[in-house]
Amino acid sequence: MSRIKKKRTSPKPIFLDIPRRSEKLADPDSYESRKRRNLEQKKKHKSVYEKAREAEQADNNDDAQRQTPLADKIRRLKRAEEARKAASEAE
């Protein structure tokens, strides 16, 4: 013999006052709206092709990217050193 579980029944139907999803999304502090906003702002991963292309562009434009006083000083020192080498080779 199997036992039948008792069901809790009430004479009146229960209507919970639960807000709809659209109402939750309208509230900026609700879990639903914060979740949607974070999904939209989530960092998108780049494809391997895009990563390789950006790395290639970075190598090509290395001088253009770093426009700082220290980088300028290093470039000037390298140019001066190359000029000295060229002068010593010419002698």
C-alpha positions in Angstrom: 0.0 0.0 0.0 1.2 3.5 -0.8 0.5 6.4 1.4 -1.0 9.5 -0.1 0.6 12.8 1.0 -1.6 15.3 2.6 -2.1 18.5 0.5 -2.5 21.8 2.2 -5.6 23.3 0.8 -7.4 26.5 1.7 -10.8 27.6 0.7 -9.5 30.9 -0.7 -7.1 31.1 -3.6 -3.7 32.7 -2.8 -2.8 35.7 -5.0 0.7 37.0 -4.3 1.5 40.5 -5.1 4.6 39.8 -7.1 5.9 42.5 -9.4 6.1 41.6 -13.1 9.5 41.4 -14.9 8.9 44.7 -16.7 8.2 46.4 -13.4 11.4 44.9 -12.0 13.4 46.2 -15.0 11.9 49.6 -14.6 13.4 49.9 -11.0 17.1 50.7 -11.4 18.0 49.2 -8.1 16.4 45.8 -8.6 18.3 42.6 -9.1 16.9 42.1 -12.6 17.9 45.6 -13.9 21.4 45.4 -12.3 21.9 42.0 -13.9 20.9 43.2 -17.3 23.0 46.3 -17.0 26.1 44.3 -16.0 25.6 41.9 -18.9 25.5 44.8 -21.3 28.6 46.3 -19.8 30.5 43.0 -19.6 33.8 43.0 -21.4 33.6 41.5 -24.8 36.3 39.0 -25.7 38.2 39.7 -28.9 38.8 37.1 -31.5 42.3 35.7 -32.1 42.4 37.7 -35.4 41.6 41.0 -33.7 44.2 40.4 -31.0 46.9 39.6 -33.6 45.9 42.6 -35.7 46.1 44.9 -32.7 49.5 43.5 -31.7 50.8 44.1 -35.2 49.5 47.7 -35.2 51.1 48.2 -31.8 54.5 47.1 -33.1 54.1 49.3 -36.1 53.0 52.4 -34.1 55.2 51.9 -31.1 56.8 55.3 -31.5 53.4 57.0 -32.1 51.9 55.4 -29.0 54.4 56.6 -26.4 54.6 60.4 -26.5 56.1 60.9 -23.1 59.1 63.0 -22.1 61.0 59.9 -21.1 60.3 58.1 -24.4 61.4 61.3 -26.3 64.6 61.4 -24.3 65.3 57.7 -25.1 64.6 58.3 -28.8 67.0 61.3 -28.8 69.7 59.2 -27.1 69.3 56.4 -29.6 69.5 58.8 -32.6 72.6 60.4 -31.1 74.2 57.0 -30.6 73.4 56.0 -34.2 74.8 59.2 -35.5 78.1 58.5 -33.5 78.3 55.0 -35.0 77.7 56.3 -38.5 80.4 59.0 -38.0 82.9 56.4 -36.6 82.2 54.1 -39.5 82.7 56.9 -42.0 86.2 57.7 -40.6 
